[in-house]
Amino acid sequence: MTINQIPCGFAYDLTVKAKKDGRILSLDHALNRVPIEGLNDIVTAYFKGGAGPAGLYIGLWSGAHVPDGTETAATLASLVTEVTNYSQATRLALTLGAVASGACSNAASLARFDMTDTATVNGAFLSTAQAKGAATGKLLSVVRFANPRAVDSTVYLEVLTGFQFISL
């Protein structure tokens, strides 16, 4: 028996807004790559009766890395630089809404990063570890945006992300 591989993953919208008046300065849309570590975790939790993660957390990164699916929570820090200069003490929790049509997102509870200094944001990721800079847990998603975003303390970033299964 041959099992066909079916692509799956998260979609991301990154909006950069001015703190002063909420004006949208830029908007990016990107589809991610679910690394092998994330795929194995999803399959283990759902199909093999393993425990799902207690929570998922959104992080930001800079650097030249192009995701290829081999990234893990343990290796991510050697591939990219995590952007940590936002006012929240930890990575932001991914708060997903209701499931409908095989999909869910954080549209009702966007992740809002209040930037405190300059940085370049090239991408985002989802981890099961909450601490900034953590190299533990599992990496469920890593995405590179089409355009690097230079940010500073005058802006905040809103991240909308979600996942959908489709029947073939």
Secondary structure, 3 states (H helix, E strand, C coil): CCCCCCCCCEEEEEEEEECCCCCEEEEEEEECECCHHHHHHHHHHHHCCCCCCCCCEEEEEECCCCCCCCCCCCCHHHHCEEECCECCCCCEECCCCCCECCEEECCCCCEEEEECCCEEEEEEEEECCCCCCCCCCCEEEEEEEEEEEEECCCEEEEEEEEEECCCC
